Amino acid sequence: MMTAADTTIITERLQLVPYAPAHLDGLYAMNSDPEVMRHLGPPQTREEVATSIARQQHVWARNGFGWWSVIEREAEALVGAACLQHLAHVETNPLEIGWRLRPAGQGKGYATEAGRAVMRYGFDVIGESRLVAVTDPENKASARVMERLGMTYIGIQTHYDVPCVTYEIKRTDR
């Protein structure tokens, strides 16, 4: 069985740690912020965030991937979250990489750094041959991250019951 230590990713500036109850305050601060959630859905209550953490712990135990808290190593502060999950939570769909950042973490390249780390995990640890990423058509910043990651635009597709800008990358493309 994998442990949190097996699934923690260290990058130059970040540490990605699977969701844990100790992350509740930071994740709540992020997920309750209307600006952070404007492209993702309604802001979440503290109870919803706690439920999400518990759910993710089960997802990690079952799949060996899920949502990570993104912690800035120098400040030891939670600056965001990143994921590897089944697109639209449908197990027959391809795996999706994603991210979100607290306002203080935006504009520093953290999304690209975390996205690259999650991409490597998906290809090298999980063994996927193709990964996708989606965003709201209005979320130009997220689409730019996908492009910086070397992903290819494949069109507007419906996921999560909404139109999404969709990008992909194959293991052979990186």
N, C-alpha and C positions, 0 to 999 in steps of 0.2 A: 504494500500500500504506500502511496506517495504521502509525504509529509509536507507541511508548509515550507520547510527548509528546501525540499526538493523542487518546489515550484516558485520560489522567490528568485527574481531576476535582478541582477545588479548591472547598471549601465554606468557611464561616466559620471552622471550627476544624479541619477535616480535609483530608487529601490522599488521594485514592484512586488507587493506582498499580497497573497490571496486575502480577500475580505475576511476580517475577523472582528469580533465584538469591540476590541480596543480601538477600532477605526470609526466607531459610531459618531463621535462628535464631529470629526472632520468630514465624513461622508454626508452627515446631516447638514452641515454648514453649506456644502456644495450643492446637494440635491434639493435643498429648500430655497435656493437662490433662483428667482424667476429669470434672471439674465442667463445663468448657466443652462437652465432647462428650457429656454425659449424654443429650441429646435427639437427637444426630446420628449416633451410631455409636461404635464402639470408638475409644479414643485411638490416635493414629497414631505410628508409629516415625519417626525422622529420615529414613530411606530412603523411606518412604511419602510423607512431605511433599516431599522432593526430587523424587520421581517425579511428584507432583501439580503441582508448579511447572512441570516440563518439559512435562507434558501440557497445562497451561493456556496455555503459550506457543504451542503448536500450535493450540489452540482459538481463541485471540485472532487468530492469523494467518489462520485459516479463516473465522471468523465476525464478527470485529470487536467481540466482547464475550466475557465470561468472568468470572473472579474477580479482584478487586482486593484488594491489601493496604490496610488502612485505617490511616493514619498520623496521629497527633495532631500538628498542625503546630507548635505552640509547643514541645513537648518533643522533637519529631522521633522519636517512639517508635511502633512498631507496636502498635496497640490492638485490631485486629480484622481482619476480612475481610468483603467484601460481593460479591454476584454478580448477574449477569444471565446466565441459562442456560436451555436447554430443560428444562422440567419433567421430572424423572425421567430426564434425559439422553436423551430420545426426541425426535428432530428434528422430528417432526410435532406435538408438543405445544406449547402456548403457552409464552411466555417467563416465567420465574419470577425474582423478585427475592428475595434472601436475605442474611443477615448472621450473624455470630458475633463475640463480643467476649471478649477476655481479661478476667479478673475486675477488674483495675484500671480497665478502660474501661467497666464496667457501671454503670448508674444515672446516667449523665451526659448522656443524650440522643444519644449517638453513633450508636446503631442507627437512630434516627429520621432523624438528619441524613444518614447514609450511605444509608439506604433511599430517602429523598427524592431524593438525587442520582442514584442508580442508576435510579430511576423516570423521572426527567427524561431520562436518557441513553437508556433504552428507548423512550420516546415521541418525543423530539426528534431523536436521532441515528440510532437504528435504525429508527424509524418505525412501531413497534408501535401497535396500536389498543387492546390489552388486555394487562394483565400480571396474573400471579397470584403468591401467596405461600402457602407451606404450613408447618405446624409440627406437632410432636407435640402431641396434645391436652392433655398435662400442662404444656406450655411456655406458661404464661399471659403471661409477660413478652413473648414474641415476638408473641403474638396482640394484645397491647395496642399494640405498635409498628405492626402492620398497621392497627389502628383509627386510630391517630394519623396514619397516612399517608393516611387517607381511604378505605381499602379496605373492601369490603363482604363480610361473611361469606356464603359460599355453601354451607357444609356440611362434613360429614366425607366425605372421599374417600380412596381408596387410591392412594398414590403411593410410590415407592421400596419397594413391597411391604409397606407398613404404613399403618394409618389415619392420616390427616392432617387437621387443621383447615385449611380452604382458604378463602382470601380472594381477591378480584379487584378490579381498578380498571380503568376504561376511560378512554381519553384524554379523553373528553368529561366525565368525572366530576371531574376535578381542577381 
